[in-house]
């Protein structure tokens, strides 16, 4: 007599809760699963945690020399001051000791466009702009130096040499006008000594024209 293997028992059929059609139950389960996935996605992609807020780093005790990349330079100077150079050749500004307070002073130096520069006999280096306004205490000065030149051009001999600053004007006419500060030559660099340096486009020029 041949023995036939027993057939597997049929799986029990899960019926939806009484009173709820099967199609509605399936859609409800799908919506519940989708809501759960959405919550997981929001938790994973939420806003990043904010870094802890702590006290600002103490300013340096010694004088700094900071050199930028030729387009931008910036540094945080302590009470000892220091020098900020736009690039290895210059230009540069010297921040005197005693001007930054106990918390220090952040200063930046940035290259500027050459468009609309004053009509002069010559220029030394590129235009630049320092921020913020640099106002040393009484008896101290901001010293601005140009790039170094091998030979002083004849048209740039004093008293033609100036530092031109593009500042706001209260007079009728253009809103910005060029103001000229006297400069001198020191070791192949044009140097201007100022009681204040505003955040204005600046450039060393040889102003032989009236």
CORRABEL-V758672 format. One record per residue. N is the residue number from 1. D_CENTER is the distance of its C-alpha to the mean C-alpha in Angstrom with 1 decimal. Layout:
# CORRABEL-V758672
n=<N	N>
d_center=<D_CENTER	D_CENTER>
This chain:
# CORRABEL-V758672
n=<1	2	3	4	5	6	7	8	9	10	11	12	13	14	15	16	17	18	19	20	21	22	23	24	25	26	27	28	29	30	31	32	33	34	35	36	37	38	39	40	41	42	43	44	45	46	47	48	49	50	51	52	53	54	55	56	57	58	59	60	61	62	63	64	65	66	67	68	69	70	71	72	73	74	75	76	77	78	79	80	81	82	83	84	85	86	87	88	89	90	91	92	93	94	95	96	97	98	99	100	101	102	103	104	105	106	107	108	109	110	111	112	113	114	115	116	117	118	119	120	121	122	123	124	125	126	127	128	129	130	131	132	133	134	135	136	137	138	139	140	141	142	143	144	145	146	147	148	149	150	151	152	153	154	155	156	157	158	159	160	161	162	163	164	165	166	167	168	169	170	171	172	173	174	175	176	177	178	179	180	181	182	183	184	185	186	187	188	189	190	191	192	193	194	195	196	197	198	199	200	201	202	203	204	205	206	207	208	209	210>
d_center=<94.6	91.1	88.4	85.5	82.1	81.2	78.8	75.4	75.4	73.3	70.0	70.1	68.5	65.8	66.6	64.1	64.7	67.7	67.0	63.8	64.3	62.9	60.5	58.9	58.6	56.8	54.3	53.6	53.0	50.6	48.6	48.5	47.2	44.5	43.4	43.2	41.1	38.7	38.3	37.5	34.9	33.2	33.3	31.8	29.0	28.1	24.7	23.1	23.7	21.1	20.1	22.1	20.8	21.5	21.0	17.8	18.3	20.3	18.8	20.3	23.7	23.7	22.0	19.0	18.4	15.0	14.9	12.1	13.0	14.0	11.1	8.2	8.9	8.1	10.8	12.7	16.0	19.3	22.4	23.3	20.3	19.5	18.2	14.8	15.3	13.4	15.7	19.2	21.0	18.8	18.3	17.6	17.7	19.9	19.2	22.8	24.1	24.7	21.8	19.5	21.5	22.8	19.7	17.5	14.7	10.9	10.3	7.8	9.7	9.2	12.2	13.9	16.8	20.3	21.9	24.0	24.0	27.1	30.4	31.1	33.2	30.3	26.7	25.4	22.2	19.4	17.6	14.5	12.7	11.9	10.6	12.2	15.9	17.5	21.1	23.0	26.3	29.6	30.7	27.2	25.3	22.0	22.8	21.0	22.3	22.3	22.8	26.3	29.1	32.5	34.5	33.9	34.7	37.8	36.2	33.5	35.9	35.7	36.0	34.2	30.9	28.3	24.6	24.0	21.5	21.1	21.8	23.2	27.0	29.6	32.3	33.7	32.1	28.5	25.9	23.9	25.9	25.5	26.4	27.6	27.6	30.1	29.0	31.1	31.4	31.0	31.6	30.6	27.3	27.0	26.2	25.6	26.1	24.8	25.5	22.2	19.1	17.7	14.3	16.2	16.5	18.6	20.9	24.0	27.1	30.8	32.2	35.9	36.4	37.3>
